[in-house]
Amino acid sequence: MASPVMLAIDVVLGALIGPPGTAAETVIARAEAGEWTPVLLDLALFCAMSSVRPEDTVDHARFARLLCHAQFAASGSREPGTPFTPPSPEEIAHWRDVVFGRDRDGDEDSLEPS
């Protein structure tokens, strides 16, 4: 049985705009092998989409492969019927740094399910 794996914002963003070899590719491979079920929170999708810039190249095929295996879930981080609060420029910069390998502080999350 596939283990659920909660997708971090930077993994979702990596599926969208990351370079080859991004962590999202590991998630996709494990999902396609039937080992993992990626769980995609609405907030993670919103924040990742909010972090894409006009000059970014979006890997539509990789993102679609991720979505084919994803189980969608509500984060519960907002009241029903209200919009999400947009992420701050600092949050966006951090997620982009992680995706593009500029964040090397050693505290990045493991991809192994807990």
Backbone as XML, in Angstrom:
<?xml version="1.0"?>
<chain id="A" units="angstrom">
  <residue number="1" name="MET">
    <atom name="N" x="0.843" y="-1.183" z="0.000"/>
    <atom name="CA" x="0.000" y="0.000" z="0.000"/>
    <atom name="C" x="0.888" y="1.246" z="0.000"/>
  </residue>
  <residue number="2" name="ALA">
    <atom name="N" x="0.508" y="2.240" z="-0.778"/>
    <atom name="CA" x="1.277" y="3.475" z="-0.902"/>
    <atom name="C" x="1.192" y="4.297" z="0.381"/>
  </residue>
  <residue number="3" name="SER">
    <atom name="N" x="2.343" y="4.810" z="0.791"/>
    <atom name="CA" x="2.406" y="5.671" z="1.967"/>
    <atom name="C" x="2.085" y="7.104" z="1.570"/>
  </residue>
  <residue number="4" name="PRO">
    <atom name="N" x="1.238" y="7.791" z="2.338"/>
    <atom name="CA" x="0.971" y="9.199" z="2.024"/>
    <atom name="C" x="2.193" y="10.059" z="2.341"/>
  </residue>
  <residue number="5" name="VAL">
    <atom name="N" x="2.477" y="10.993" z="1.448"/>
    <atom name="CA" x="3.594" y="11.923" z="1.617"/>
    <atom name="C" x="3.051" y="13.330" z="1.405"/>
  </residue>
  <residue number="6" name="MET">
    <atom name="N" x="3.106" y="14.143" z="2.466"/>
    <atom name="CA" x="2.646" y="15.526" z="2.382"/>
    <atom name="C" x="3.654" y="16.338" z="1.584"/>
  </residue>
  <residue number="7" name="LEU">
    <atom name="N" x="3.177" y="17.028" z="0.558"/>
    <atom name="CA" x="4.058" y="17.812" z="-0.294"/>
    <atom name="C" x="4.307" y="19.193" z="0.296"/>
  </residue>
  <residue number="8" name="ALA">
    <atom name="N" x="5.576" y="19.509" z="0.493"/>
    <atom name="CA" x="5.969" y="20.841" z="0.952"/>
    <atom name="C" x="5.812" y="21.823" z="-0.209"/>
  </residue>
  <residue number="9" name="ILE">
    <atom name="N" x="5.675" y="23.077" z="0.112"/>
    <atom name="CA" x="5.499" y="24.110" z="-0.905"/>
    <atom name="C" x="6.648" y="24.104" z="-1.896"/>
  </residue>
  <residue number="10" name="ASP">
    <atom name="N" x="7.882" y="23.964" z="-1.408"/>
    <atom name="CA" x="9.019" y="23.986" z="-2.323"/>
    <atom name="C" x="9.037" y="22.786" z="-3.256"/>
  </residue>
  <residue number="11" name="VAL">
    <atom name="N" x="8.489" y="21.658" z="-2.849"/>
    <atom name="CA" x="8.410" y="20.493" z="-3.738"/>
    <atom name="C" x="7.397" y="20.755" z="-4.849"/>
  </residue>
  <residue number="12" name="VAL">
    <atom name="N" x="6.265" y="21.343" z="-4.501"/>
    <atom name="CA" x="5.253" y="21.685" z="-5.513"/>
    <atom name="C" x="5.813" y="22.722" z="-6.472"/>
  </residue>
  <residue number="13" name="LEU">
    <atom name="N" x="6.476" y="23.729" z="-5.931"/>
    <atom name="CA" x="7.095" y="24.751" z="-6.776"/>
    <atom name="C" x="8.176" y="24.133" z="-7.660"/>
  </residue>
  <residue number="14" name="GLY">
    <atom name="N" x="8.926" y="23.195" z="-7.117"/>
    <atom name="CA" x="9.940" y="22.514" z="-7.903"/>
    <atom name="C" x="9.350" y="21.742" z="-9.067"/>
  </residue>
  <residue number="15" name="ALA">
    <atom name="N" x="8.180" y="21.149" z="-8.866"/>
    <atom name="CA" x="7.512" y="20.448" z="-9.964"/>
    <atom name="C" x="7.126" y="21.427" z="-11.060"/>
  </residue>
  <residue number="16" name="LEU">
    <atom name="N" x="6.777" y="22.627" z="-10.674"/>
    <atom name="CA" x="6.382" y="23.649" z="-11.646"/>
    <atom name="C" x="7.571" y="24.240" z="-12.395"/>
  </residue>
  <residue number="17" name="ILE">
    <atom name="N" x="8.591" y="24.679" z="-11.666"/>
    <atom name="CA" x="9.654" y="25.473" z="-12.309"/>
    <atom name="C" x="11.067" y="25.005" z="-12.009"/>
  </residue>
  <residue number="18" name="GLY">
    <atom name="N" x="11.213" y="23.930" z="-11.234"/>
    <atom name="CA" x="12.537" y="23.493" z="-10.819"/>
    <atom name="C" x="13.383" y="22.925" z="-11.944"/>
  </residue>
  <residue number="19" name="PRO">
    <atom name="N" x="14.678" y="22.864" z="-11.706"/>
    <atom name="CA" x="15.582" y="22.281" z="-12.696"/>
    <atom name="C" x="15.439" y="20.760" z="-12.714"/>
  </residue>
  <residue number="20" name="PRO">
    <atom name="N" x="16.008" y="20.108" z="-13.705"/>
    <atom name="CA" x="16.008" y="18.636" z="-13.704"/>
    <atom name="C" x="16.639" y="18.119" z="-12.413"/>
  </residue>
  <residue number="21" name="GLY">
    <atom name="N" x="16.072" y="17.044" z="-11.897"/>
    <atom name="CA" x="16.590" y="16.451" z="-10.670"/>
    <atom name="C" x="15.988" y="17.002" z="-9.397"/>
  </residue>
  <residue number="22" name="THR">
    <atom name="N" x="15.002" y="17.865" z="-9.521"/>
    <atom name="CA" x="14.357" y="18.441" z="-8.347"/>
    <atom name="C" x="13.689" y="17.339" z="-7.515"/>
  </residue>
  <residue number="23" name="ALA">
    <atom name="N" x="13.461" y="17.625" z="-6.236"/>
    <atom name="CA" x="12.848" y="16.647" z="-5.329"/>
    <atom name="C" x="11.500" y="16.154" z="-5.836"/>
  </residue>
  <residue number="24" name="ALA">
    <atom name="N" x="10.793" y="16.979" z="-6.572"/>
    <atom name="CA" x="9.490" y="16.567" z="-7.109"/>
    <atom name="C" x="9.629" y="15.342" z="-8.001"/>
  </residue>
  <residue number="25" name="GLU">
    <atom name="N" x="10.751" y="15.205" z="-8.691"/>
    <atom name="CA" x="10.941" y="14.045" z="-9.558"/>
    <atom name="C" x="11.049" y="12.754" z="-8.754"/>
  </residue>
  <residue number="26" name="THR">
    <atom name="N" x="11.638" y="12.825" z="-7.575"/>
    <atom name="CA" x="11.681" y="11.662" z="-6.683"/>
    <atom name="C" x="10.275" y="11.291" z="-6.241"/>
  </residue>
  <residue number="27" name="VAL">
    <atom name="N" x="9.493" y="12.303" z="-5.870"/>
    <atom name="CA" x="8.117" y="12.053" z="-5.442"/>
    <atom name="C" x="7.325" y="11.411" z="-6.583"/>
  </residue>
  <residue number="28" name="ILE">
    <atom name="N" x="7.462" y="11.944" z="-7.779"/>
    <atom name="CA" x="6.738" y="11.409" z="-8.935"/>
    <atom name="C" x="7.145" y="9.960" z="-9.196"/>
  </residue>
  <residue number="29" name="ALA">
    <atom name="N" x="8.440" y="9.687" z="-9.182"/>
    <atom name="CA" x="8.925" y="8.328" z="-9.433"/>
    <atom name="C" x="8.390" y="7.349" z="-8.398"/>
  </residue>
  <residue number="30" name="ARG">
    <atom name="N" x="8.415" y="7.741" z="-7.139"/>
    <atom name="CA" x="7.915" y="6.853" z="-6.078"/>
    <atom name="C" x="6.403" y="6.674" z="-6.181"/>
  </residue>
  <residue number="31" name="ALA">
    <atom name="N" x="5.692" y="7.733" z="-6.605"/>
    <atom name="CA" x="4.242" y="7.620" z="-6.793"/>
    <atom name="C" x="3.928" y="6.700" z="-7.972"/>
  </residue>
  <residue number="32" name="GLU">
    <atom name="N" x="4.669" y="6.856" z="-9.050"/>
    <atom name="CA" x="4.446" y="6.010" z="-10.224"/>
    <atom name="C" x="4.787" y="4.549" z="-9.946"/>
  </residue>
  <residue number="33" name="ALA">
    <atom name="N" x="5.696" y="4.315" z="-9.004"/>
    <atom name="CA" x="6.047" y="2.962" z="-8.600"/>
    <atom name="C" x="5.054" y="2.387" z="-7.589"/>
  </residue>
  <residue number="34" name="GLY">
    <atom name="N" x="4.076" y="3.208" z="-7.173"/>
    <atom name="CA" x="3.073" y="2.750" z="-6.221"/>
    <atom name="C" x="3.524" y="2.771" z="-4.776"/>
  </residue>
  <residue number="35" name="GLU">
    <atom name="N" x="4.665" y="3.422" z="-4.495"/>
    <atom name="CA" x="5.195" y="3.457" z="-3.138"/>
    <atom name="C" x="4.612" y="4.587" z="-2.301"/>
  </residue>
  <residue number="36" name="TRP">
    <atom name="N" x="4.381" y="5.725" z="-2.929"/>
    <atom name="CA" x="3.899" y="6.911" z="-2.228"/>
    <atom name="C" x="2.633" y="7.442" z="-2.871"/>
  </residue>
  <residue number="37" name="THR">
    <atom name="N" x="1.809" y="8.088" z="-2.053"/>
    <atom name="CA" x="0.682" y="8.878" z="-2.533"/>
    <atom name="C" x="0.942" y="10.314" z="-2.112"/>
  </residue>
  <residue number="38" name="PRO">
    <atom name="N" x="1.284" y="11.198" z="-3.059"/>
    <atom name="CA" x="1.509" y="12.597" z="-2.697"/>
    <atom name="C" x="0.203" y="13.249" z="-2.234"/>
  </residue>
  <residue number="39" name="VAL">
    <atom name="N" x="0.261" y="13.945" z="-1.118"/>
    <atom name="CA" x="-0.885" y="14.678" z="-0.597"/>
    <atom name="C" x="-0.600" y="16.157" z="-0.826"/>
  </residue>
  <residue number="40" name="LEU">
    <atom name="N" x="-1.476" y="16.799" z="-1.585"/>
    <atom name="CA" x="-1.290" y="18.200" z="-1.966"/>
    <atom name="C" x="-2.326" y="19.067" z="-1.269"/>
  </residue>
  <residue number="41" name="LEU">
    <atom name="N" x="-1.861" y="19.865" z="-0.319"/>
    <atom name="CA" x="-2.752" y="20.785" z="0.383"/>
    <atom name="C" x="-3.076" y="21.980" z="-0.500"/>
  </residue>
  <residue number="42" name="ASP">
    <atom name="N" x="-4.304" y="22.477" z="-0.375"/>
    <atom name="CA" x="-4.703" y="23.649" z="-1.152"/>
    <atom name="C" x="-3.780" y="24.833" z="-0.892"/>
  </residue>
  <residue number="43" name="LEU">
    <atom name="N" x="-3.332" y="25.007" z="0.335"/>
    <atom name="CA" x="-2.435" y="26.117" z="0.662"/>
    <atom name="C" x="-1.083" y="25.956" z="-0.038"/>
  </residue>
  <residue number="44" name="ALA">
    <atom name="N" x="-0.548" y="24.737" z="-0.093"/>
    <atom name="CA" x="0.734" y="24.507" z="-0.767"/>
    <atom name="C" x="0.617" y="24.818" z="-2.257"/>
  </residue>
  <residue number="45" name="LEU">
    <atom name="N" x="-0.495" y="24.427" z="-2.865"/>
    <atom name="CA" x="-0.699" y="24.725" z="-4.279"/>
    <atom name="C" x="-0.810" y="26.232" z="-4.500"/>
  </residue>
  <residue number="46" name="PHE">
    <atom name="N" x="-1.571" y="26.916" z="-3.648"/>
    <atom name="CA" x="-1.729" y="28.364" z="-3.758"/>
    <atom name="C" x="-0.378" y="29.071" z="-3.619"/>
  </residue>
  <residue number="47" name="CYS">
    <atom name="N" x="0.394" y="28.701" z="-2.616"/>
    <atom name="CA" x="1.685" y="29.361" z="-2.386"/>
    <atom name="C" x="2.664" y="29.071" z="-3.519"/>
  </residue>
  <residue number="48" name="ALA">
    <atom name="N" x="2.691" y="27.843" z="-4.012"/>
    <atom name="CA" x="3.582" y="27.512" z="-5.121"/>
    <atom name="C" x="3.199" y="28.306" z="-6.367"/>
  </residue>
  <residue number="49" name="MET">
    <atom name="N" x="1.923" y="28.339" z="-6.679"/>
    <atom name="CA" x="1.468" y="29.081" z="-7.858"/>
    <atom name="C" x="1.753" y="30.576" z="-7.686"/>
  </residue>
  <residue number="50" name="SER">
    <atom name="N" x="1.665" y="31.079" z="-6.475"/>
    <atom name="CA" x="1.943" y="32.491" z="-6.210"/>
    <atom name="C" x="3.424" y="32.820" z="-6.344"/>
  </residue>
  <residue number="51" name="SER">
    <atom name="N" x="4.262" y="31.804" z="-6.345"/>
    <atom name="CA" x="5.707" y="31.992" z="-6.409"/>
    <atom name="C" x="6.281" y="31.924" z="-7.816"/>
  </residue>
  <residue number="52" name="VAL">
    <atom name="N" x="5.450" y="31.596" z="-8.793"/>
    <atom name="CA" x="5.906" y="31.524" z="-10.179"/>
    <atom name="C" x="5.985" y="32.939" z="-10.743"/>
  </residue>
  <residue number="53" name="ARG">
    <atom name="N" x="7.092" y="33.228" z="-11.412"/>
    <atom name="CA" x="7.310" y="34.549" z="-12.011"/>
    <atom name="C" x="7.091" y="34.471" z="-13.524"/>
  </residue>
  <residue number="54" name="PRO">
    <atom name="N" x="6.752" y="35.592" z="-14.139"/>
    <atom name="CA" x="6.504" y="35.586" z="-15.592"/>
    <atom name="C" x="7.674" y="35.036" z="-16.407"/>
  </residue>
  <residue number="55" name="GLU">
    <atom name="N" x="8.887" y="35.238" z="-15.962"/>
    <atom name="CA" x="10.052" y="34.773" z="-16.723"/>
    <atom name="C" x="10.394" y="33.301" z="-16.485"/>
  </residue>
  <residue number="56" name="ASP">
    <atom name="N" x="9.699" y="32.636" z="-15.571"/>
    <atom name="CA" x="9.965" y="31.223" z="-15.291"/>
    <atom name="C" x="9.500" y="30.336" z="-16.440"/>
  </residue>
  <residue number="57" name="THR">
    <atom name="N" x="10.222" y="29.260" z="-16.631"/>
    <atom name="CA" x="9.795" y="28.222" z="-17.571"/>
    <atom name="C" x="9.076" y="27.159" z="-16.761"/>
  </residue>
  <residue number="58" name="VAL">
    <atom name="N" x="7.814" y="26.954" z="-17.062"/>
    <atom name="CA" x="7.005" y="25.982" z="-16.334"/>
    <atom name="C" x="7.111" y="24.627" z="-17.039"/>
  </residue>
  <residue number="59" name="ASP">
    <atom name="N" x="7.407" y="23.600" z="-16.260"/>
    <atom name="CA" x="7.460" y="22.237" z="-16.782"/>
    <atom name="C" x="6.064" y="21.634" z="-16.633"/>
  </residue>
  <residue number="60" name="HIS">
    <atom name="N" x="5.224" y="21.902" z="-17.622"/>
    <atom name="CA" x="3.828" y="21.463" z="-17.564"/>
    <atom name="C" x="3.706" y="19.950" z="-17.446"/>
  </residue>
  <residue number="61" name="ALA">
    <atom name="N" x="4.528" y="19.232" z="-18.178"/>
    <atom name="CA" x="4.442" y="17.768" z="-18.162"/>
    <atom name="C" x="4.789" y="17.208" z="-16.784"/>
  </residue>
  <residue number="62" name="ARG">
    <atom name="N" x="5.853" y="17.721" z="-16.172"/>
    <atom name="CA" x="6.241" y="17.224" z="-14.843"/>
    <atom name="C" x="5.172" y="17.569" z="-13.816"/>
  </residue>
  <residue number="63" name="PHE">
    <atom name="N" x="4.647" y="18.786" z="-13.882"/>
    <atom name="CA" x="3.602" y="19.181" z="-12.940"/>
    <atom name="C" x="2.349" y="18.319" z="-13.129"/>
  </residue>
  <residue number="64" name="ALA">
    <atom name="N" x="1.994" y="18.046" z="-14.372"/>
    <atom name="CA" x="0.826" y="17.194" z="-14.649"/>
    <atom name="C" x="1.043" y="15.782" z="-14.114"/>
  </residue>
  <residue number="65" name="ARG">
    <atom name="N" x="2.251" y="15.255" z="-14.255"/>
    <atom name="CA" x="2.549" y="13.916" z="-13.724"/>
    <atom name="C" x="2.366" y="13.891" z="-12.213"/>
  </residue>
  <residue number="66" name="LEU">
    <atom name="N" x="2.799" y="14.946" z="-11.541"/>
    <atom name="CA" x="2.611" y="15.017" z="-10.094"/>
    <atom name="C" x="1.125" y="15.037" z="-9.752"/>
  </residue>
  <residue number="67" name="LEU">
    <atom name="N" x="0.375" y="15.875" z="-10.453"/>
    <atom name="CA" x="-1.057" y="15.999" z="-10.165"/>
    <atom name="C" x="-1.825" y="14.716" z="-10.439"/>
  </residue>
  <residue number="68" name="CYS">
    <atom name="N" x="-1.364" y="13.928" z="-11.398"/>
    <atom name="CA" x="-2.037" y="12.652" z="-11.700"/>
    <atom name="C" x="-2.055" y="11.715" z="-10.498"/>
  </residue>
  <residue number="69" name="HIS">
    <atom name="N" x="-1.074" y="11.839" z="-9.639"/>
    <atom name="CA" x="-0.951" y="10.935" z="-8.492"/>
    <atom name="C" x="-1.362" y="11.577" z="-7.174"/>
  </residue>
  <residue number="70" name="ALA">
    <atom name="N" x="-1.614" y="12.876" z="-7.198"/>
    <atom name="CA" x="-1.854" y="13.608" z="-5.955"/>
    <atom name="C" x="-3.249" y="13.375" z="-5.395"/>
  </residue>
  <residue number="71" name="GLN">
    <atom name="N" x="-3.288" y="13.338" z="-4.107"/>
    <atom name="CA" x="-4.539" y="13.346" z="-3.357"/>
    <atom name="C" x="-4.665" y="14.754" z="-2.800"/>
  </residue>
  <residue number="72" name="PHE">
    <atom name="N" x="-5.738" y="15.441" z="-3.122"/>
    <atom name="CA" x="-5.910" y="16.829" z="-2.696"/>
    <atom name="C" x="-6.553" y="16.873" z="-1.313"/>
  </residue>
  <residue number="73" name="ALA">
    <atom name="N" x="-6.116" y="17.855" z="-0.525"/>
    <atom name="CA" x="-6.640" y="18.001" z="0.830"/>
    <atom name="C" x="-6.704" y="19.481" z="1.192"/>
  </residue>
  <residue number="74" name="ALA">
    <atom name="N" x="-7.657" y="19.807" z="2.035"/>
    <atom name="CA" x="-7.786" y="21.174" z="2.535"/>
    <atom name="C" x="-6.852" y="21.361" z="3.722"/>
  </residue>
  <residue number="75" name="SER">
    <atom name="N" x="-6.203" y="22.497" z="3.753"/>
    <atom name="CA" x="-5.247" y="22.771" z="4.824"/>
    <atom name="C" x="-5.943" y="23.181" z="6.123"/>
  </residue>
  <residue number="76" name="GLY">
    <atom name="N" x="-7.143" y="23.714" z="6.021"/>
    <atom name="CA" x="-7.834" y="24.198" z="7.207"/>
    <atom name="C" x="-7.237" y="25.479" z="7.747"/>
  </residue>
  <residue number="77" name="SER">
    <atom name="N" x="-6.472" y="26.180" z="6.902"/>
    <atom name="CA" x="-5.774" y="27.379" z="7.367"/>
    <atom name="C" x="-6.548" y="28.667" z="7.147"/>
  </residue>
  <residue number="78" name="ARG">
    <atom name="N" x="-7.775" y="28.556" z="6.699"/>
    <atom name="CA" x="-8.587" y="29.761" z="6.480"/>
    <atom name="C" x="-10.047" y="29.412" z="6.746"/>
  </residue>
  <residue number="79" name="GLU">
    <atom name="N" x="-10.830" y="30.428" z="6.964"/>
    <atom name="CA" x="-12.258" y="30.235" z="7.170"/>
    <atom name="C" x="-12.907" y="29.881" z="5.833"/>
  </residue>
  <residue number="80" name="PRO">
    <atom name="N" x="-13.917" y="29.033" z="5.831"/>
    <atom name="CA" x="-14.598" y="28.699" z="4.568"/>
    <atom name="C" x="-15.087" y="29.956" z="3.852"/>
  </residue>
  <residue number="81" name="GLY">
    <atom name="N" x="-14.867" y="29.991" z="2.554"/>
    <atom name="CA" x="-15.334" y="31.114" z="1.742"/>
    <atom name="C" x="-14.448" y="32.335" z="1.750"/>
  </residue>
  <residue number="82" name="THR">
    <atom name="N" x="-13.320" y="32.263" z="2.442"/>
    <atom name="CA" x="-12.403" y="33.407" z="2.471"/>
    <atom name="C" x="-11.152" y="33.067" z="1.663"/>
  </residue>
  <residue number="83" name="PRO">
    <atom name="N" x="-10.491" y="34.088" z="1.109"/>
    <atom name="CA" x="-9.288" y="33.826" z="0.319"/>
    <atom name="C" x="-8.081" y="33.555" z="1.212"/>
  </residue>
  <residue number="84" name="PHE">
    <atom name="N" x="-7.075" y="32.931" z="0.607"/>
    <atom name="CA" x="-5.801" y="32.766" z="1.298"/>
    <atom name="C" x="-5.100" y="34.119" z="1.377"/>
  </residue>
  <residue number="85" name="THR">
    <atom name="N" x="-4.298" y="34.294" z="2.396"/>
    <atom name="CA" x="-3.425" y="35.456" z="2.478"/>
    <atom name="C" x="-2.232" y="35.169" z="1.580"/>
  </residue>
  <residue number="86" name="PRO">
    <atom name="N" x="-1.913" y="36.069" z="0.654"/>
    <atom name="CA" x="-0.761" y="35.823" z="-0.231"/>
    <atom name="C" x="0.531" y="35.689" z="0.574"/>
  </residue>
  <residue number="87" name="PRO">
    <atom name="N" x="1.437" y="34.829" z="0.107"/>
    <atom name="CA" x="2.720" y="34.700" z="0.809"/>
    <atom name="C" x="3.533" y="35.985" z="0.695"/>
  </residue>
  <residue number="88" name="SER">
    <atom name="N" x="4.398" y="36.186" z="1.656"/>
    <atom name="CA" x="5.251" y="37.383" z="1.660"/>
    <atom name="C" x="6.368" y="37.224" z="0.624"/>
  </residue>
  <residue number="89" name="PRO">
    <atom name="N" x="6.952" y="38.330" z="0.201"/>
    <atom name="CA" x="8.105" y="38.237" z="-0.713"/>
    <atom name="C" x="9.255" y="37.416" z="-0.113"/>
  </residue>
  <residue number="90" name="GLU">
    <atom name="N" x="9.428" y="37.468" z="1.196"/>
    <atom name="CA" x="10.476" y="36.693" z="1.849"/>
    <atom name="C" x="10.191" y="35.192" z="1.776"/>
  </residue>
  <residue number="91" name="GLU">
    <atom name="N" x="8.931" y="34.816" z="1.980"/>
    <atom name="CA" x="8.569" y="33.399" z="1.863"/>
    <atom name="C" x="8.803" y="32.903" z="0.443"/>
  </residue>
  <residue number="92" name="ILE">
    <atom name="N" x="8.358" y="33.690" z="-0.522"/>
    <atom name="CA" x="8.544" y="33.312" z="-1.924"/>
    <atom name="C" x="10.027" y="33.178" z="-2.244"/>
  </residue>
  <residue number="93" name="ALA">
    <atom name="N" x="10.831" y="34.123" z="-1.799"/>
    <atom name="CA" x="12.275" y="34.066" z="-2.042"/>
    <atom name="C" x="12.873" y="32.797" z="-1.431"/>
  </residue>
  <residue number="94" name="HIS">
    <atom name="N" x="12.432" y="32.438" z="-0.237"/>
    <atom name="CA" x="12.941" y="31.225" z="0.412"/>
    <atom name="C" x="12.595" y="29.978" z="-0.398"/>
  </residue>
  <residue number="95" name="TRP">
    <atom name="N" x="11.333" y="29.833" z="-0.810"/>
    <atom name="CA" x="10.931" y="28.650" z="-1.568"/>
    <atom name="C" x="11.692" y="28.562" z="-2.885"/>
  </residue>
  <residue number="96" name="ARG">
    <atom name="N" x="11.867" y="29.693" z="-3.532"/>
    <atom name="CA" x="12.606" y="29.713" z="-4.793"/>
    <atom name="C" x="14.082" y="29.351" z="-4.552"/>
  </residue>
  <residue number="97" name="ASP">
    <atom name="N" x="14.653" y="29.835" z="-3.449"/>
    <atom name="CA" x="16.029" y="29.479" z="-3.125"/>
    <atom name="C" x="16.177" y="27.971" z="-2.926"/>
  </residue>
  <residue number="98" name="VAL">
    <atom name="N" x="15.224" y="27.361" z="-2.238"/>
    <atom name="CA" x="15.267" y="25.907" z="-2.030"/>
    <atom name="C" x="15.184" y="25.185" z="-3.374"/>
  </residue>
  <residue number="99" name="VAL">
    <atom name="N" x="14.241" y="25.583" z="-4.212"/>
    <atom name="CA" x="14.044" y="24.933" z="-5.509"/>
    <atom name="C" x="15.297" y="25.011" z="-6.373"/>
  </residue>
  <residue number="100" name="PHE">
    <atom name="N" x="15.954" y="26.154" z="-6.363"/>
    <atom name="CA" x="17.111" y="26.351" z="-7.227"/>
    <atom name="C" x="18.449" y="26.080" z="-6.533"/>
  </residue>
  <residue number="101" name="GLY">
    <atom name="N" x="18.390" y="25.429" z="-5.347"/>
    <atom name="CA" x="19.610" y="25.006" z="-4.678"/>
    <atom name="C" x="20.415" y="26.105" z="-4.034"/>
  </residue>
  <residue number="102" name="ARG">
    <atom name="N" x="19.779" y="27.215" z="-3.750"/>
    <atom name="CA" x="20.494" y="28.328" z="-3.121"/>
    <atom name="C" x="20.329" y="28.327" z="-1.610"/>
  </residue>
  <residue number="103" name="ASP">
    <atom name="N" x="19.549" y="27.398" z="-1.088"/>
    <atom name="CA" x="19.290" y="27.312" z="0.348"/>
    <atom name="C" x="20.007" y="26.080" z="0.879"/>
  </residue>
  <residue number="104" name="ARG">
    <atom name="N" x="21.143" y="26.278" z="1.496"/>
    <atom name="CA" x="21.962" y="25.158" z="1.955"/>
    <atom name="C" x="22.206" y="25.224" z="3.456"/>
  </residue>
  <residue number="105" name="ASP">
    <atom name="N" x="21.157" y="25.514" z="4.230"/>
    <atom name="CA" x="21.353" y="25.631" z="5.670"/>
    <atom name="C" x="21.230" y="24.283" z="6.388"/>
  </residue>
  <residue number="106" name="GLY">
    <atom name="N" x="20.964" y="23.218" z="5.649"/>
    <atom name="CA" x="20.979" y="21.885" z="6.222"/>
    <atom name="C" x="19.721" y="21.458" z="6.931"/>
  </residue>
  <residue number="107" name="ASP">
    <atom name="N" x="18.674" y="22.284" z="6.958"/>
    <atom name="CA" x="17.462" y="21.887" z="7.676"/>
    <atom name="C" x="16.315" y="21.562" z="6.742"/>
  </residue>
  <residue number="108" name="GLU">
    <atom name="N" x="16.618" y="21.221" z="5.501"/>
    <atom name="CA" x="15.553" y="20.879" z="4.568"/>
    <atom name="C" x="14.922" y="19.558" z="4.979"/>
  </residue>
  <residue number="109" name="ASP">
    <atom name="N" x="13.631" y="19.438" z="4.750"/>
    <atom name="CA" x="12.892" y="18.249" z="5.118"/>
    <atom name="C" x="13.285" y="17.051" z="4.273"/>
  </residue>
  <residue number="110" name="SER">
    <atom name="N" x="13.231" y="15.904" z="4.870"/>
    <atom name="CA" x="13.466" y="14.651" z="4.157"/>
    <atom name="C" x="12.233" y="14.312" z="3.338"/>
  </residue>
  <residue number="111" name="LEU">
    <atom name="N" x="12.443" y="13.562" z="2.266"/>
    <atom name="CA" x="11.312" y="13.121" z="1.448"/>
    <atom name="C" x="10.728" y="11.816" z="1.968"/>
  </residue>
  <residue number="112" name="GLU">
    <atom name="N" x="11.332" y="11.208" z="2.954"/>
    <atom name="CA" x="10.818" y="9.950" z="3.466"/>
    <atom name="C" x="9.581" y="10.208" z="4.311"/>
  </residue>
  <residue number="113" name="PRO">
    <atom name="N" x="8.538" y="9.373" z="4.125"/>
    <atom name="CA" x="7.327" y="9.557" z="4.939"/>
    <atom name="C" x="7.602" y="9.253" z="6.396"/>
  </residue>
  <residue number="114" name="SER">
    <atom name="N" x="6.891" y="9.941" z="7.268"/>
    <atom name="CA" x="7.094" y="9.693" z="8.695"/>
    <atom name="C" x="6.086" y="8.695" z="9.229"/>
  </residue>
</chain>
